[in-house]
Amino acid sequence: MPEIARFYGIIIKLFFGDHPPPHFHAIYGEHMGLFNLDTLEMIEGDLPNRASKLVIEWASLYQKELKEMWDKQQFHKLPPLS
């Protein structure tokens, strides 16, 4: 699964052949969360609340780019949350 970004110990990954709805994966230590690209809500996983908020903050900045990657199936890195 390609790594899209990394910040504050959180790794964001996207897998083009994955199941609907369009989503990305966030990994923080042993925790993981799947986030819907349309709503940015966590639809599955056990990511801690603080990490989840950081992921949503980051994804809100790059939601358009994430959707384009999913639709076009073209991977590229995105900047971290700073």
C-alpha positions as a Markdown table, in Angstrom:
| # | Residue | x | y | z |
|---|---|---|---|---|
| 1 | Met | 0.0 | 0.0 | 0.0 |
| 2 | Pro | 1.7 | 3.3 | -1.1 |
| 3 | Glu | 2.5 | 5.8 | 1.6 |
| 4 | Ile | 0.9 | 9.2 | 0.9 |
| 5 | Ala | 2.2 | 11.2 | 3.9 |
| 6 | Arg | 3.8 | 10.8 | 7.3 |
| 7 | Phe | 3.4 | 13.2 | 10.3 |
| 8 | Tyr | 3.5 | 13.1 | 14.1 |
| 9 | Gly | 4.0 | 9.3 | 13.9 |
| 10 | Ile | 1.0 | 8.8 | 11.7 |
| 11 | Ile | 1.3 | 7.1 | 8.3 |
| 12 | Ile | -1.3 | 7.8 | 5.6 |
| 13 | Lys | -1.7 | 5.1 | 3.0 |
| 14 | Leu | -3.9 | 4.6 | 0.0 |
| 15 | Phe | -4.6 | 1.4 | -1.9 |
| 16 | Phe | -6.2 | 1.8 | -5.3 |
| 17 | Gly | -7.7 | -1.7 | -5.6 |
| 18 | Asp | -9.4 | -1.5 | -2.2 |
| 19 | His | -13.1 | -1.8 | -1.5 |
| 20 | Pro | -15.7 | 1.0 | -1.6 |
| 21 | Pro | -16.4 | 3.6 | -0.3 |
| 22 | Pro | -13.3 | 5.6 | -1.4 |
| 23 | His | -11.1 | 5.8 | 1.7 |
| 24 | Phe | -7.5 | 6.0 | 3.0 |
| 25 | His | -5.8 | 4.2 | 5.8 |
| 26 | Ala | -4.1 | 6.0 | 8.8 |
| 27 | Ile | -1.7 | 4.0 | 11.0 |
| 28 | Tyr | -0.4 | 5.1 | 14.4 |
| 29 | Gly | 1.7 | 2.6 | 16.2 |
| 30 | Glu | -0.5 | -0.5 | 16.6 |
| 31 | His | -3.7 | 1.5 | 15.8 |
| 32 | Met | -5.3 | 1.8 | 12.4 |
| 33 | Gly | -8.3 | 3.8 | 11.0 |
| 34 | Leu | -10.1 | 3.9 | 7.7 |
| 35 | Phe | -11.3 | 7.3 | 6.7 |
| 36 | Asn | -14.0 | 8.0 | 4.1 |
| 37 | Leu | -12.8 | 10.4 | 1.4 |
| 38 | Asp | -16.1 | 12.1 | 1.1 |
| 39 | Thr | -17.0 | 12.7 | 4.7 |
| 40 | Leu | -13.6 | 12.3 | 6.3 |
| 41 | Glu | -15.1 | 10.3 | 9.1 |
| 42 | Met | -13.4 | 7.2 | 10.5 |
| 43 | Ile | -15.5 | 4.3 | 9.2 |
| 44 | Glu | -13.4 | 1.6 | 10.8 |
| 45 | Gly | -10.6 | 1.1 | 13.2 |
| 46 | Asp | -9.3 | 2.0 | 16.7 |
| 47 | Leu | -7.2 | 5.2 | 16.1 |
| 48 | Pro | -7.0 | 7.2 | 19.3 |
| 49 | Asn | -9.1 | 10.4 | 19.4 |
| 50 | Arg | -6.1 | 12.8 | 19.2 |
| 51 | Ala | -4.5 | 11.0 | 16.3 |
| 52 | Ser | -7.9 | 10.9 | 14.5 |
| 53 | Lys | -8.3 | 14.6 | 14.9 |
| 54 | Leu | -4.9 | 15.2 | 13.4 |
| 55 | Val | -5.7 | 12.9 | 10.5 |
| 56 | Ile | -9.0 | 14.7 | 9.8 |
| 57 | Glu | -7.2 | 18.1 | 10.0 |
| 58 | Trp | -4.6 | 16.9 | 7.5 |
| 59 | Ala | -7.2 | 15.3 | 5.2 |
| 60 | Ser | -9.4 | 18.4 | 5.1 |
| 61 | Leu | -6.4 | 20.2 | 3.6 |
| 62 | Tyr | -5.8 | 17.6 | 0.9 |
| 63 | Gln | -9.3 | 16.1 | 0.4 |
| 64 | Lys | -9.5 | 17.1 | -3.3 |
| 65 | Glu | -6.0 | 15.6 | -4.0 |
| 66 | Leu | -6.9 | 12.4 | -2.2 |
| 67 | Lys | -10.1 | 12.0 | -4.2 |
| 68 | Glu | -8.2 | 12.7 | -7.5 |
| 69 | Met | -5.7 | 10.0 | -6.6 |
| 70 | Trp | -8.5 | 7.5 | -5.9 |
| 71 | Asp | -10.4 | 8.3 | -9.1 |
| 72 | Lys | -7.3 | 8.5 | -11.4 |
| 73 | Gln | -5.4 | 5.7 | -9.6 |
| 74 | Gln | -2.3 | 7.9 | -9.7 |
| 75 | Phe | -0.1 | 7.9 | -6.6 |
| 76 | His | 1.9 | 10.9 | -5.4 |
| 77 | Lys | 3.1 | 12.1 | -2.0 |
| 78 | Leu | 1.4 | 14.9 | -0.1 |
| 79 | Pro | 2.9 | 17.3 | 2.4 |
| 80 | Pro | 2.7 | 16.4 | 6.1 |
| 81 | Leu | 0.7 | 18.3 | 8.6 |
| 82 | Ser | 2.9 | 21.0 | 10.1 |
